[in-house]
Structures are given as structure tokens and as C-alpha cells.
Amino acid sequence: MIKCEGCGAFLQDEFPDKEGYTQNLNGKLCNRCFNIKHYNKYLKVPSKDYGTLIRKIDGEGELFLLVTDFLNLYNLDEINLKSPVILVITKADIFPRSINKDYFLKKLTCKLNVISKVIVSSKNNYHLDLLYDLILKYKRSDRVYVTGYTNGGKSTLVNKMLKNYGHGIEKVTVSNLPSTTLDLLEVKINDELTLIDTPGLLDDGSLVLKASKDVLNKICPKKEIRPISYQIKERQSLLIDDFLRLDLENVNIICYMSNELNYKRVYKKRDCLLKRYDLKIKKGEDLVIKGLGFISFMQDSEFTLWLIDGVEYIIRDSII
């Protein structure tokens, strides 16, 4: 059987509603990848337990690139990998200029077997040569796996590595929509290196998995994030689009999210259809809204969070 060059699914012409469907088995792409690539049209497929697949290949002992971005660093310890890992923070172009990248990397920790950390930008070719050198240094064979949560920039990175260090023709289907890659997809970069793109891990509590295409375009930053600070003195609410509301008093906060979002202060209480959480947070902690971004608190605070049902939050030590 032949795999789709875009997503890794096995090509088949019998079941239109399943992955890998194509009317032309002699082609290189399934219908889904063809529509994403040429028409930016996304077709959903049934979800799978990709974690099982990752655990299986973890036993091979090869080097992994764990790919994520600045806004989605809250769940690294949930990835159960025993293999050596290079932690790759993508989308350096969205990093706020106020953040010292070297200090940020030193402060960033997790429980995985991380042998190196690097911040890159596939868009701007930032530190890709450094990453390539690290891969050659630490790889155990010519096969290196690329994993991470969905929408972290894995496939874009693989394509850029292919363009920079291979024959220059992009292969892997790229989209900001979840679950673009559906199975293991081997991409031979050159005689020294084959990158194996894996399906993006799914976080059921992430807004990314519940958002429409238009909402994804809004919540996924495309340029440098400009942190937004608020000094809250009297009791008031901060609305962030239709996604969440914070009822706050006597606290300073800094929001790290896409600049496409709309912020609005409200001084009068109003009914809310979102799900309510009464929370306590300490100075120097972040409130993370999965798939959206995070808010840093400058003082201890008790507040109420109203959030879309099904989207999860966590409180962590600040990463800034």
C-alpha cells in the first residue's frame, strides 16, 4: 500500500469518509491533503489514539524532536517519552521582544530526557542551522522522530529542514487546523538524516480542538505577541473575546495571547453563559488557558474565571 505524501495515511478509494481516501490511487495525495494544499479546505477525519503510536516508537530508542511553541508549554510532562529529546520551541517570530530567549531556555524545565533546547523560526530561518547541527550531534541513526501537540509547527519545521538541507521540494501538508498529519510520515532530508513526522498529539482540553477555522486564524498568532498589561484596582471584569471572562480586583496582570483577540473591561456584573471557576493564584504564577495563551499575575489574587465549557485551564509557575 502507498502512503499519502502529505499526511502519511494509506491511500484507499473505497471509503470517502475515512482517512487516505482518493479517487486516484496513482496520485501522491489523498483528497483531504489535496483540498488543504490547493483550496485551504479542511476535512475532518475520525480521531485516533496517537499516544499509543508514540509509545510504540519510543521503545526504539531513537532521538526525538519535541516540537511546541511559546504559548503551549504547559503539558510537556504529560508526554511519556523515555527516549532522548531535543526540545524545539518553534515560532520564534511570535516571541515578545521583552523576553530574553537565553534566560527563557535556562528557566524552562520538564521531566523528560532533554539533552538540548533550542528556539527556532521556520518562517525566518532562525537557528535552523543550530538545530540541524544538534540533530547530527545527538542522533543515534539516520532516523529522527518529530513529535508534539497538534498545531505546534511540526510539519512546517520538517518542510523547512527538507528545503534547507535536502532537495528543496516541500512534501508534508501544513495547516493550522488540528490533526493534519495522520500517520508516520518518513521524509528523507539527505543521506545523513530522515525525519519521521508523527501525528500531532491531541489535548482534549485545548481550544484548538473545539475552534472553527475562523477562530483558529484568530487565536493562533502570526506575528510577534505584544503582551497586554492591566492594573485592576476596583472590582471589574476583563472580557477576552467570547472565550473567557475574569472577575478581578486589586491585581496587575499581563496577557500573553494572539494580538487578534479583543479585550474589554466591564465594570458592571452581567450574566454569563460560560462555565464558572473560583480560583486562587499566587504572585509569580500563570493562568494558562489551553490552546489560547496565558496570563501572568503580579500579586496573590482570588478571582473568578468564566470559560468556554470543555476548555481547560491550569495554574503553573511563571515561565517568564
Buried (B, 14 or more C-beta within 10 A) or exposed (E): EEBBBBBBBEBBEEEEEEBBBBEEEEBBBBBBBBBBBEEEEBBEBEEBEBBEBBEEBBEEEBBBBBBBBBBBBBBBEEBEBEBBBBBBBBBBBBBEEEBEBEEBBEEBEBEBEBBBBBBBBBBEEBBBEEBBEBBEEBBEEBBBBBBBBBBBBBBBBBBBBBBBBBEEEBBBBBBBBBBBBBBBBEBBBEEEBBBBBBBBBBBEBBBBBBBEEEBBBBBBBEEEBBBBEBEBEEEBBBBBBEBBBBBBEEBBBBBBBBBEBEEEEEEEEEEBEBEEEEEEBEEEBBBBBBBBBBBBBBEEBEBBBBBBEEBBBEBEEBBB
